[in-house]
C-alpha cells in the first residue's frame, strides 16, 4: 500500500463504520433501515458550502466527542477525533441571521466526510458530522434529497411536519423523505450526529418554513 492510499483508507473505514450503524436498525417511525446509496460522481471544483475553521460551535467538539463515546459510539467518536482536523468544516452560505437566526449561526457546523468538499469525493451520498451546541434551535426547513441522521448524543429533540416535538436517543436513525419539513433543538449539552443526503442536491436550495415559529 502506498502512502497516497492510506488517508483514503482511514476515511473509508470511518464511512463504512457509520453506514454499518445506520443500517443496523430501522429508521425512527419507519419499518425499514436506510440503505447506503451508490456513489454519484461530482464535478471537479463544485462546492455550495461556506468552508472555515473558526465556527463558534467548534469549541464544543471535544465535549460532544466525549459524550458520544459514553453513549455507545466510542469507536466512531475516536475515529472522527483522529481526522476532524483534516475534514472541511462548513455552514450553508444561504443561512443568515435573517432566516436562520444568530442562535443557529453560532450554534452549528458540519464536517464533510463524503461530498464535494470531503475527502471521499462524490455528490451523493453526501454525509458529514453535524455538531450542534447547547440550547440551539435549527428552524423548520426542507429539501429535495432524502436525508438520514444517525444521532450519537442525548439531549436533542426533533419535529417533523410541524408535529409535536419528540425526544431522540443516541443510536436513533431519523429519516426525512423529500421535502419533509423538519426542525431540531438541543438542550444543555452539545449534540453530535452524522447527517447524510441520499441523493444529489444543492444546499442553496434548502427552503425555510414560511411560518417563523420559534422553538
Protein Blocks (a to p, Z undefined) as FASTA:
>chain_A
ZZklmmmmmmmmmmmmmmmmmmmpccehiabdcdddddddddehiacbdcdfkbfklmmm
mmmmmmmmmnopammmmmmmmmmmmpccdddfkbcfklnopklmmmgccddfbdjklmbd
cfbdcdddddddehiacdddddfbdcddddfbehiacdeehiacddddehiacdddehia
cdddddfbccddddddfbdcdfklpccdfblcdZZ
